Amino acid sequence: MGRIIWLASFPKSGNTWMRAFLHNLMRDPKGGYDINRLGEFSFSDSTIHFYKQYLTKPVAEWTYKDVMETRWNVQRDIGRMSTDDVFVKTHNAHVEFDGKPMVHMDLTAGAVYVVRNPLDICISLADHYACSIDDSIRILNDDTSGTPSGDQLVFEMHRTWSVHVFSWTKQPGPWLHVVRYEDMLKKPTVAFSRVARFLGINPPRDRLDRAIEASSFKSLRAQEDEKGFRERSYKAEKFFRVGKAGQWRTALSKAQVDRVVEAHKEQMERFGYWPL
């Protein structure tokens, strides 16, 4: 039985990009790994079919308590899917809900946590949820933020951006590797080679370069343009939208920037996002 290596982030922080890189690095396919097959190599802890074997009543009748009482079983079952450790995507904060943990450390081997400037996240969130920038800032600042259960996924608990980031990064250690989205953009060779080393992989330089190129924003966007992306929100025109840092400087008003900084200054400073 394997254990879980979490690929964790607040939504729209680069989690899918990290998954694409790891798929390309581990599989090294010609022409790049199919983005619509990411679920064959890494799993989501929120995928509803994992829960259905334990919750036999109609999904519409599932309560938060029902799901929380089942999470440990689901995370154990995911680990059992391989004799090796298993990559699992999560947007859940590393917190307790209803007296139970969202992430079970006894089933965990490690985690890669991707952090991104919240000033840019709110732009991507607005596009993803088809809402205004002001509404996306409210999502970043809402301590009850998350997503409800639906046809495909069970509920997620995100909390505020600051709570999410701190919940995963407050106890650094050999089990955790933190990488900034901005460094993945500016210094991809350095950023991604450190991720590989954390995972115990020392790929030849040419293989690392192929994985970085195959998972670049340009490559991922080209795949989405050609055949779509099943993880795209039905509210968004594109999942891979721009893939840049610093858009907030022209997209946000001073008042909007001030609201984000006021709520998240401490964690922004920890990761070099403040002073601006």
N, C-alpha and C positions, 0 to 999 in steps of 0.2 A: 504493500500500500504506500502510495506517495503522499506527500503533503502539499499544501498550497503555497505557491509563490504569487502573492497578490500584485496585480498591476493596478495601482490605485491612483485616483485623482478626483478633484472636484470636476463636475461636468464641464466640457469644452476646454480642457486644459492640455490636451495632447495624448490622452490615453490610447486612442485608436492609432495614432501615429506610432507610439511605442509598441503596440501589438504588431503592427505591420512590420516594423523593423525586426522584431524578434522572430516573426514568422519567416522573413526573408533570410535572416542570419542562420536560423536553425535548419531550414529546409533547402536553402540556396537554389531555388528553382530558376530555370531559364525564363527570362522575360518578366520576372517579378511574381510574387505570390498574389493570387486572386483575392481581392479585398472582400468578395462575397463568400469566401471560404475561411475567414478568420476564425469562425466558431468551431472549425474542425481541429484547431491546434490550441486555442485558448478558450476558456469558457466564461460565462457571466454568472455570478452568484445570484442574480435576480431572475434567471430564465425560469419560466413558470413550470415547465414540464418536470423539473427536478423535484418540485413540491407536490405534484399531483399524486404520487404514490402514497403520500402520507395524509393528504387532505382530500378525502373522497367526496365531500359534499360539493355542490356547484361553486365555481370560482366566485361568483357574485356574493356568496355567503361567507367567504373567508374573512376573518377579522385580523387586525394587526396581531393580536395575541396568537391566533392560529399560526400565522407565518413565523412569528418569533420562536414559538415552541418547536418549529420544524427546521430552523436554520442550521443547527448543529448537525442534524442528520444529513441535510443536503450537502453541507461542506465536507462532511466525512465521505459521503458517496462520491463527490467530485474527486477527492483524493484517491479513492479506490479505482478510479478509471484508468490508472496507470501505476506501474511499479516504480516509476520515476516521479519526481515532483511535477506538479501541474500548474500551468499559468492560469490565473483566474482574474478577470477584469472586475473591478468594483468601483462604483461611485459613492458607496456608503462611507460615512464618517466612521472612524474607529471609536465608536461610543456605545453605550448601552441604551436600549430602548425597552420600555416595559420590564425593566429589571434584568434583561438578558443582552449579551453582547451581539453586535452586528457582525463582528469578526471574531472567530474563535481561535485564540492563539495556540491552543493545544493541537490544532490541526494545521498550523502555519509553519512553513519552512523559512519564509522571508517575504520581503516586499520591495517593489520598486515604486516610489511615489513621485509623480510628476506634478510640479508646482508651476503656476503661471500667474503673471501679473493680473490682479483682479480688475484693473482698469480696462484691460483688453478682453478679459473673460466676459464682462457685461455686454460687450458688443456682439460677441459670438453667441451668447445666450439669447440676446434679443432676436437674432436671426433664427436660431434653433427653435425658439418657442413662438416666433412670430408675434413678438410683443415690443413695446417701446423700451428705449434705454432706461427710462425711469423705472419701468416695471422690472427690468432685469436687475437693476441696482437693488430694488426691494427684495428680490430673490437672494442676492448675495448677502443681504443684511438680515434675513429672516431666520431666526433660530429654529423655526419649525419647517424649514425648507426641505423639500423632498419630492418624490413622485408617487402617485397612488398605484395600487395594483391594477393591472389591465389584462388584456387577452394574452399578452406575450411575457410580461414581466411582473414580478411581485413588487410590493412597495419598496422604495429606497428612502433612507434618511440621510440627507446631505448636511443639514444644519447651516450655519453661516459659513462663508468662505474661511474666516479666521478660525472658527471652531474646527472645521474640516482639516485645515492644514495643521493646526496644532495637535489635533487628535492623533495624526499619523506620525508627526515628526518630534513630538515632545520627549521621546525616549530613544535617542540615537543609539545605535549599536550595530554589531555585525549582521544582524538580521535585516537591516534596512538600508536602502540606497535611495537618496533623494536627488532628483535631477530637475533643473529648471528648463522649462519650455524654451526660454530665450537662448539658453546655451545649446540646446538641440538645434536651434536655427543658426546661431553664429559660429559655433565650434562643433559641428556634428561629429567629426572624427574623434575628438577628445571626449565629448559627452557620451557618445554611444560605445566607444571602446571601454569606458569606465563601467557602463552598464554590463557589458559582456564580461568584464573581469569580475565584477561583483557576483555574477551568476556562475563563475568558475569556467568561463569560456575564454580561450585565447586564440581567436581566429586569425588566419593569415591576413595580411593587410588587404590583399585583393578581394578576399571574401567579405571582409568588413566593408570595404568600399562599395561592393556590389549591393550589399544589404542596405546601406545608407542611400544609395542612388535609387534602388527599387522602391524604397519607402519615402522618398522625398515628396514634398507637397506636389510638385509638378507631376510626378509619376502617379500618385494616388488620385489626383484630380483628373488626369487623363483616363484612368480606369473608370472613374465615376462617370465622366462624360460619355464614355463608350458604352457602358453597360449598366449604369446606375449603381446604387449602393443600398443594400437592404437595411442598413442601420440608420439611414437618413430619416430624420423626423418628417412626417408627412406635411408639417407646417413650413418646412424650409425648402428653398429652391435647390440648394446644394449642401452636402455635408462638409466637403472640403472647400471652404469658402474663399479665403484669402491666404492664410498661412504666413502671416507677418506679425511682427511685434511693434508696439508703439502706435497703433492706429488710434488709440484713445486721445492722442495729442491734437488730432483734428476732428475727431468724431464726438468728443464729450465737451460739454460746457464746463466752465469753472465751477459752477454750483454742483454739477454732477460729480466732478473729480473730488470736490471737497467732501461730498457725502460718502464716497467710497473710502477716502483716506481717513475721515473721522471714525469710521466703523472698524477699519482694518490696519491702522497705522503700525501697530506693534508687530504684527506678522509680516507686513510689507517691509518693514525695516529689517527684520531677520533675514529676508531673502533678497535684499538689495533693490527693492522697488520704491523705497522712500529713503532719503529725500528724492523728490522727483527730478 
